[in-house]
């Protein structure tokens, strides 16, 4: 099996860090900014950043229907932080464009403002090598998970911070900022399961 070509949505946010992490894993990774570029990738990452800006730009450039079509056809899609917000079916109090792909609700800035950012070690279901050191920056919390959504990681207080629904992956934190490539490797494995 050939290595997948991963796209990283490059509209806003920390897309460069994701590109660098995939490239360090020896995977071809490209910046995606237009709907036609989705035809040339096998998987897509929606990075952290500002969910309102990402949603508005994705709508303006016609990316929302294109991403949804590819995701529904089985392409793996991973949203980190703002990307997780953008992927959710429900984001209370957020009147901006979202994909509505994952059957969960996401509460924006659930742990506070920028100054309340924190790091925590989380146990990740099915991930070898011990806890994952997660970086939370104005992080969202996932709730109201649909029956097809599997919890991959929670904080000690029970807050869900990583979940999977088939070919869809969402994390409240930023694995691309840690130097630990295990989440990127986990995401790559989703493509081989569909």
C-alpha positions as CSV (number, residue, x, y, z in Angstrom):
1,X,0.0,0.0,0.0
2,X,1.3,3.4,-0.9
3,X,1.7,6.1,1.7
4,X,-1.3,8.5,1.8
5,X,-1.1,12.1,0.6
6,X,-2.4,14.2,3.4
7,X,-3.9,17.7,3.0
8,X,-3.9,20.3,5.7
9,X,-6.4,23.0,5.4
10,X,-4.3,26.1,5.2
11,X,-6.8,28.9,5.6
12,X,-5.8,30.0,9.0
13,X,-4.2,28.6,12.2
14,X,-1.3,26.3,12.8
15,X,-1.3,24.3,9.5
16,X,2.5,24.6,9.1
17,X,3.1,22.6,12.2
18,X,0.9,19.7,11.0
19,X,2.6,19.8,7.6
20,X,6.0,19.5,9.3
21,X,4.9,16.7,11.5
22,X,3.6,14.6,8.6
23,X,6.7,15.3,6.6
24,X,8.8,14.2,9.6
25,X,6.9,10.9,9.4
26,X,7.9,10.6,5.8
27,X,4.4,11.3,4.5
28,X,3.6,13.7,1.7
29,X,1.6,16.6,3.1
30,X,0.3,19.5,1.2
31,X,-1.5,22.8,2.0
32,X,-5.1,22.8,0.8
33,X,-7.0,26.1,0.2
34,X,-9.3,25.3,-2.7
35,X,-12.0,22.7,-3.3
36,X,-10.2,21.2,-6.4
37,X,-7.2,20.4,-4.3
38,X,-9.3,18.0,-2.2
39,X,-9.3,15.6,-5.2
40,X,-5.5,15.2,-4.8
41,X,-5.4,14.1,-1.2
42,X,-6.3,10.9,0.7
43,X,-6.9,12.5,4.1
44,X,-7.5,16.0,5.5
45,X,-6.5,17.8,8.7
46,X,-8.3,20.9,9.9
47,X,-5.9,22.6,12.2
48,X,-6.3,24.7,15.3
49,X,-6.7,28.4,15.0
50,X,-9.8,30.6,15.1
51,X,-13.0,28.6,14.3
52,X,-15.0,31.6,13.2
53,X,-12.3,32.6,10.7
54,X,-11.8,29.1,9.4
55,X,-15.6,28.6,8.9
56,X,-16.1,31.9,7.1
57,X,-13.1,31.4,4.8
58,X,-14.1,27.8,4.1
59,X,-17.6,29.0,3.2
60,X,-16.3,31.8,1.0
61,X,-14.0,29.5,-1.0
62,X,-16.6,26.8,-1.4
63,X,-14.8,24.2,0.7
64,X,-17.6,23.1,3.0
65,X,-19.6,21.0,0.5
66,X,-16.4,19.6,-1.0
67,X,-15.0,18.5,2.4
68,X,-18.4,17.1,3.5
69,X,-18.7,15.1,0.2
70,X,-15.2,13.6,0.6
71,X,-15.7,12.8,4.3
72,X,-19.0,11.1,3.6
73,X,-17.3,9.1,0.9
74,X,-14.8,7.8,3.6
75,X,-11.9,10.2,3.4
76,X,-10.3,10.5,6.9
77,X,-10.7,14.0,8.4
78,X,-9.1,15.2,11.6
79,X,-9.9,18.4,13.4
80,X,-7.7,19.8,16.1
81,X,-9.0,22.4,18.6
82,X,-10.8,24.9,16.2
83,X,-10.9,22.1,13.6
84,X,-12.9,20.0,16.1
85,X,-15.3,22.9,16.5
86,X,-15.6,23.2,12.7
87,X,-16.4,19.4,12.4
88,X,-19.1,19.2,15.0
89,X,-22.8,19.0,14.3
90,X,-23.6,21.3,17.2
91,X,-21.7,24.3,18.5
92,X,-23.9,26.2,21.0
93,X,-23.8,30.0,20.6
94,X,-21.7,29.8,17.4
95,X,-23.7,31.2,14.5
96,X,-20.8,30.7,12.0
97,X,-20.4,28.1,9.2
98,X,-19.5,24.6,10.4
99,X,-19.2,21.2,8.6
100,X,-21.6,19.4,10.8
101,X,-19.9,16.1,10.2
102,X,-19.3,14.6,13.7
103,X,-22.2,13.6,15.8
104,X,-21.2,15.6,18.9
105,X,-21.6,19.0,20.5
106,X,-18.5,21.1,21.1
107,X,-18.3,24.0,23.6
108,X,-15.9,26.6,22.5
109,X,-13.3,28.0,25.0
110,X,-14.6,25.5,27.5
111,X,-11.6,25.7,29.8
112,X,-11.3,29.5,29.7
113,X,-9.4,32.1,27.7
114,X,-5.9,32.2,26.3
115,X,-4.4,32.8,29.8
116,X,-6.1,29.7,31.0
117,X,-4.3,27.4,28.5
118,X,-2.7,24.3,30.1
119,X,-1.0,21.0,29.4
120,X,-2.0,17.6,30.7
121,X,-1.1,13.9,30.2
122,X,-4.0,12.0,28.8
123,X,-4.5,8.2,28.3
124,X,-5.5,7.6,24.8
125,X,-7.6,4.5,23.9
126,X,-5.6,2.1,21.8
127,X,-2.4,4.3,21.8
128,X,0.8,2.5,23.0
129,X,3.7,4.3,24.6
130,X,2.1,5.7,27.7
131,X,0.1,8.9,28.2
132,X,0.0,11.6,25.5
133,X,1.2,15.0,26.7
134,X,-1.6,17.3,25.4
135,X,-1.4,21.1,24.9
136,X,-4.7,22.9,25.4
137,X,-5.1,26.5,24.1
138,X,-8.5,28.0,24.4
139,X,-9.6,24.5,24.1
140,X,-13.1,23.1,23.3
141,X,-14.9,20.4,25.2
142,X,-16.9,17.6,23.5
143,X,-20.3,16.5,24.8
144,X,-23.6,15.0,23.6
145,X,-21.7,12.4,21.7
146,X,-23.8,10.4,19.3
147,X,-24.0,6.6,19.6
148,X,-21.4,6.1,16.8
149,X,-18.8,8.4,18.5
150,X,-16.0,6.6,20.5
151,X,-14.3,8.5,23.3
152,X,-10.5,8.2,22.9
153,X,-9.4,10.5,25.7
154,X,-10.8,12.4,28.7
155,X,-9.4,14.6,31.4
156,X,-9.5,13.6,35.0
157,X,-12.8,15.6,35.4
158,X,-14.4,13.5,32.7
159,X,-14.2,16.2,30.0
160,X,-14.0,14.5,26.6
161,X,-11.0,15.8,24.6
162,X,-10.5,13.2,21.8
163,X,-13.1,11.3,19.9
164,X,-13.5,9.2,16.8
165,X,-16.5,8.5,14.6
166,X,-15.6,6.1,11.8
167,X,-13.2,8.0,9.5
168,X,-13.5,11.2,11.6
169,X,-11.2,12.2,14.4
170,X,-11.4,15.2,16.7
171,X,-9.0,16.4,19.4
172,X,-9.5,19.4,21.7
173,X,-5.7,19.8,22.0
174,X,-2.8,20.4,19.7
175,X,-0.7,17.2,19.0
176,X,1.3,19.1,16.3
177,X,2.8,21.3,19.0
178,X,4.3,18.5,21.1
179,X,6.9,16.7,19.0
180,X,5.0,13.4,19.8
181,X,3.9,12.1,16.4
182,X,1.6,9.3,17.7
183,X,-1.7,11.1,17.0
184,X,-0.6,11.8,13.5
185,X,0.3,8.1,13.0
186,X,-3.1,7.2,14.5
187,X,-4.8,9.5,12.0
188,X,-2.9,7.9,9.1
189,X,-4.2,4.5,10.2
190,X,-7.8,5.6,9.7
191,X,-7.3,5.5,6.0
192,X,-6.3,1.9,6.0
193,X,-9.5,1.0,8.0
194,X,-11.9,2.2,5.3
